[in-house]
Amino acid sequence: MARKPRWSFKEDRRLMELARSSKTLEDVARATGRSPDRIKKMAMRLGLSIKSRAAKKQ
C-alpha cells in the first residue's frame, strides 16, 4: 500500500465516526485507505478504541 500524506482534520473526524460506529480495524483501514497499523497509531493519538476482527471473536 502506498504511503498517504499526513492526516487532515477531516480524516480525523472520519476516523472518530467510524470508531463510534463499532467498525473493526480492518473495516476502518479499508474505508480510509490507510494501513491497520496507521489506524491503530492515530486512534491511540486521538484516544479512540478500535478492535480488530480477531479481538471481536474472542
N, CA, C and O atoms as a GROMACS GRO file, in nm:
protein
  232
    1MET      N    1   0.085  -0.117   0.000
    1MET     CA    2   0.000   0.000   0.000
    1MET      C    3   0.090   0.124   0.000
    1MET      O    4   0.181   0.136   0.083
    2ALA      N    5   0.066   0.214  -0.091
    2ALA     CA    6   0.146   0.336  -0.100
    2ALA      C    7   0.117   0.427   0.019
    2ALA      O    8   0.005   0.430   0.072
    3ARG      N    9   0.217   0.501   0.059
    3ARG     CA   10   0.203   0.589   0.175
    3ARG      C   11   0.122   0.714   0.139
    3ARG      O   12   0.144   0.776   0.035
    4LYS      N   13   0.029   0.749   0.227
    4LYS     CA   14  -0.053   0.870   0.209
    4LYS      C   15   0.009   0.984   0.289
    4LYS      O   16   0.083   0.960   0.385
    5PRO      N   17  -0.020   1.105   0.251
    5PRO     CA   18   0.032   1.220   0.327
    5PRO      C   19  -0.031   1.226   0.466
    5PRO      O   20  -0.118   1.146   0.500
    6ARG      N   21   0.013   1.321   0.546
    6ARG     CA   22  -0.036   1.338   0.683
    6ARG      C   23  -0.189   1.341   0.690
    6ARG      O   24  -0.257   1.368   0.591
    7TRP      N   25  -0.238   1.312   0.808
    7TRP     CA   26  -0.383   1.310   0.832
    7TRP      C   27  -0.437   1.453   0.834
    7TRP      O   28  -0.377   1.543   0.893
    8SER      N   29  -0.550   1.471   0.771
    8SER     CA   30  -0.617   1.601   0.775
    8SER      C   31  -0.721   1.600   0.888
    8SER      O   32  -0.754   1.494   0.942
    9PHE      N   33  -0.770   1.717   0.922
    9PHE     CA   34  -0.874   1.728   1.024
    9PHE      C   35  -0.996   1.647   0.982
    9PHE      O   36  -1.060   1.582   1.065
   10LYS      N   37  -1.028   1.652   0.854
   10LYS     CA   38  -1.144   1.579   0.801
   10LYS      C   39  -1.126   1.428   0.821
   10LYS      O   40  -1.221   1.357   0.855
   11GLU      N   41  -1.005   1.378   0.799
   11GLU     CA   42  -0.978   1.236   0.819
   11GLU      C   43  -0.985   1.198   0.967
   11GLU      O   44  -1.030   1.089   1.001
   12ASP      N   45  -0.940   1.288   1.054
   12ASP     CA   46  -0.952   1.265   1.198
   12ASP      C   47  -1.098   1.246   1.236
   12ASP      O   48  -1.134   1.153   1.308
   13ARG      N   49  -1.182   1.336   1.186
   13ARG     CA   50  -1.327   1.329   1.216
   13ARG      C   51  -1.387   1.199   1.163
   13ARG      O   52  -1.468   1.136   1.231
   14ARG      N   53  -1.347   1.160   1.044
   14ARG     CA   54  -1.398   1.037   0.983
   14ARG      C   55  -1.358   0.916   1.068
   14ARG      O   56  -1.439   0.826   1.090
   15LEU      N   57  -1.234   0.914   1.114
   15LEU     CA   58  -1.187   0.805   1.199
   15LEU      C   59  -1.268   0.799   1.328
   15LEU      O   60  -1.303   0.691   1.375
   16MET      N   61  -1.298   0.914   1.384
   16MET     CA   62  -1.380   0.919   1.506
   16MET      C   63  -1.519   0.862   1.481
   16MET      O   64  -1.572   0.786   1.563
   17GLU      N   65  -1.578   0.899   1.368
   17GLU     CA   66  -1.712   0.848   1.333
   17GLU      C   67  -1.710   0.697   1.314
   17GLU      O   68  -1.799   0.627   1.363
   18LEU      N   69  -1.610   0.646   1.244
   18LEU     CA   70  -1.600   0.503   1.219
   18LEU      C   71  -1.578   0.426   1.350
   18LEU      O   72  -1.633   0.318   1.368
   19ALA      N   73  -1.498   0.481   1.439
   19ALA     CA   74  -1.473   0.417   1.569
   19ALA      C   75  -1.602   0.412   1.651
   19ALA      O   76  -1.630   0.311   1.716
   20ARG      N   77  -1.678   0.519   1.650
   20ARG     CA   78  -1.805   0.523   1.724
   20ARG      C   79  -1.908   0.426   1.668
   20ARG      O   80  -1.995   0.379   1.741
   21SER      N   81  -1.898   0.396   1.539
   21SER     CA   82  -1.996   0.306   1.478
   21SER      C   83  -1.957   0.159   1.493
   21SER      O   84  -2.015   0.072   1.428
   22SER      N   85  -1.858   0.132   1.577
   22SER     CA   86  -1.815  -0.004   1.610
   22SER      C   87  -1.761  -0.082   1.490
   22SER      O   88  -1.775  -0.204   1.483
   23LYS      N   89  -1.699  -0.012   1.397
   23LYS     CA   90  -1.635  -0.080   1.283
   23LYS      C   91  -1.507  -0.148   1.332
   23LYS      O   92  -1.445  -0.103   1.428
   24THR      N   93  -1.469  -0.257   1.265
   24THR     CA   94  -1.345  -0.325   1.302
   24THR      C   95  -1.227  -0.248   1.244
   24THR      O   96  -1.242  -0.164   1.156
   25LEU      N   97  -1.109  -0.278   1.295
   25LEU     CA   98  -0.987  -0.216   1.248
   25LEU      C   99  -0.971  -0.236   1.098
   25LEU      O  100  -0.933  -0.144   1.025
   26GLU      N  101  -0.999  -0.355   1.052
   26GLU     CA  102  -0.986  -0.386   0.909
   26GLU      C  103  -1.086  -0.306   0.825
   26GLU      O  104  -1.052  -0.258   0.717
   27ASP      N  105  -1.208  -0.290   0.874
   27ASP     CA  106  -1.309  -0.212   0.803
   27ASP      C  107  -1.268  -0.065   0.793
   27ASP      O  108  -1.283  -0.003   0.688
   28VAL      N  109  -1.215  -0.012   0.903
   28VAL     CA  110  -1.171   0.128   0.905
   28VAL      C  111  -1.054   0.148   0.810
   28VAL      O  112  -1.048   0.248   0.738
   29ALA      N  113  -0.960   0.054   0.810
   29ALA     CA  114  -0.844   0.063   0.720
   29ALA      C  115  -0.890   0.064   0.574
   29ALA      O  116  -0.840   0.143   0.494
   30ARG      N  117  -0.984  -0.023   0.542
   30ARG     CA  118  -1.036  -0.029   0.405
   30ARG      C  119  -1.108   0.101   0.368
   30ARG      O  120  -1.091   0.152   0.258
   31ALA      N  121  -1.188   0.154   0.459
   31ALA     CA  122  -1.267   0.274   0.433
   31ALA      C  123  -1.180   0.399   0.417
   31ALA      O  124  -1.215   0.491   0.343
   32THR      N  125  -1.067   0.401   0.487
   32THR     CA  126  -0.981   0.521   0.483
   32THR      C  127  -0.865   0.508   0.386
   32THR      O  128  -0.802   0.608   0.351
   33GLY      N  129  -0.836   0.386   0.341
   33GLY     CA  130  -0.723   0.365   0.250
   33GLY      C  131  -0.589   0.372   0.323
   33GLY      O  132  -0.486   0.396   0.261
   34ARG      N  133  -0.591   0.351   0.453
   34ARG     CA  134  -0.470   0.352   0.535
   34ARG      C  135  -0.444   0.211   0.588
   34ARG      O  136  -0.534   0.128   0.591
   35SER      N  137  -0.322   0.186   0.630
   35SER     CA  138  -0.288   0.054   0.684
   35SER      C  139  -0.347   0.039   0.824
   35SER      O  140  -0.365   0.138   0.895
   36PRO      N  141  -0.376  -0.086   0.865
   36PRO     CA  142  -0.426  -0.107   1.001
   36PRO      C  143  -0.332  -0.053   1.108
   36PRO      O  144  -0.377  -0.004   1.212
   37ASP      N  145  -0.201  -0.062   1.084
   37ASP     CA  146  -0.104  -0.011   1.180
   37ASP      C  147  -0.117   0.141   1.196
   37ASP      O  148  -0.112   0.191   1.308
   38ARG      N  149  -0.134   0.212   1.086
   38ARG     CA  150  -0.150   0.359   1.092
   38ARG      C  151  -0.282   0.395   1.161
   38ARG      O  152  -0.289   0.494   1.235
   39ILE      N  153  -0.386   0.316   1.136
   39ILE     CA  154  -0.515   0.340   1.200
   39ILE      C  155  -0.500   0.326   1.351
   39ILE      O  156  -0.549   0.410   1.427
   40LYS      N  157  -0.432   0.218   1.396
   40LYS     CA  158  -0.412   0.196   1.539
   40LYS      C  159  -0.336   0.312   1.603
   40LYS      O  160  -0.373   0.359   1.710
   41LYS      N  161  -0.230   0.357   1.536
   41LYS     CA  162  -0.149   0.466   1.590
   41LYS      C  163  -0.229   0.595   1.601
   41LYS      O  164  -0.222   0.665   1.702
   42MET      N  165  -0.305   0.627   1.497
   42MET     CA  166  -0.384   0.751   1.501
   42MET      C  167  -0.497   0.739   1.601
   42MET      O  168  -0.529   0.837   1.670
   43ALA      N  169  -0.558   0.624   1.611
   43ALA     CA  170  -0.666   0.604   1.709
   43ALA      C  171  -0.612   0.625   1.850
   43ALA      O  172  -0.678   0.688   1.933
   44MET      N  173  -0.493   0.572   1.878
   44MET     CA  174  -0.434   0.592   2.010
   44MET      C  175  -0.408   0.740   2.035
   44MET      O  176  -0.433   0.789   2.145
   45ARG      N  177  -0.359   0.811   1.936
   45ARG     CA  178  -0.334   0.954   1.949
   45ARG      C  179  -0.461   1.032   1.980
   45ARG      O  180  -0.460   1.129   2.055
   46LEU      N  181  -0.571   0.988   1.918
   46LEU     CA  182  -0.699   1.056   1.936
   46LEU      C  183  -0.777   1.003   2.057
   46LEU      O  184  -0.884   1.054   2.090
   47GLY      N  185  -0.723   0.901   2.123
   47GLY     CA  186  -0.791   0.844   2.240
   47GLY      C  187  -0.909   0.755   2.204
   47GLY      O  188  -1.005   0.745   2.280
   48LEU      N  189  -0.901   0.692   2.087
   48LEU     CA  190  -1.010   0.605   2.040
   48LEU      C  191  -0.974   0.459   2.058
   48LEU      O  192  -0.856   0.423   2.066
   49SER      N  193  -1.074   0.376   2.065
   49SER     CA  194  -1.054   0.232   2.075
   49SER      C  195  -1.117   0.166   1.954
   49SER      O  196  -1.237   0.179   1.930
   50ILE      N  197  -1.036   0.093   1.877
   50ILE     CA  198  -1.086   0.020   1.761
   50ILE      C  199  -1.037  -0.123   1.772
   50ILE      O  200  -0.916  -0.147   1.779
   51LYS      N  201  -1.128  -0.216   1.775
   51LYS     CA  202  -1.094  -0.357   1.789
   51LYS      C  203  -1.073  -0.422   1.652
   51LYS      O  204  -1.138  -0.385   1.554
   52SER      N  205  -0.981  -0.518   1.647
   52SER     CA  206  -0.960  -0.593   1.523
   52SER      C  207  -1.064  -0.704   1.517
   52SER      O  208  -1.129  -0.734   1.617
   53ARG      N  209  -1.078  -0.763   1.402
   53ARG     CA  210  -1.174  -0.871   1.385
   53ARG      C  211  -1.142  -0.988   1.478
   53ARG      O  212  -1.233  -1.048   1.535
   54ALA      N  213  -1.014  -1.019   1.492
   54ALA     CA  214  -0.973  -1.131   1.578
   54ALA      C  215  -1.010  -1.105   1.724
   54ALA      O  216  -1.051  -1.197   1.795
   55ALA      N  217  -0.996  -0.981   1.769
   55ALA     CA  218  -1.029  -0.946   1.908
   55ALA      C  219  -1.180  -0.952   1.933
   55ALA      O  220  -1.223  -0.985   2.043
   56LYS      N  221  -1.259  -0.921   1.832
   56LYS     CA  222  -1.405  -0.924   1.848
   56LYS      C  223  -1.459  -1.066   1.859
   56LYS      O  224  -1.562  -1.088   1.922
   57LYS      N  225  -1.389  -1.162   1.798
   57LYS     CA  226  -1.436  -1.301   1.801
   57LYS      C  227  -1.420  -1.364   1.938
   57LYS      O  228  -1.497  -1.453   1.975
   58GLN      N  229  -1.322  -1.319   2.014
   58GLN     CA  230  -1.292  -1.380   2.145
   58GLN      C  231  -1.389  -1.339   2.251
   58GLN      O  232  -1.377  -1.382   2.366
   0.00000   0.00000   0.00000
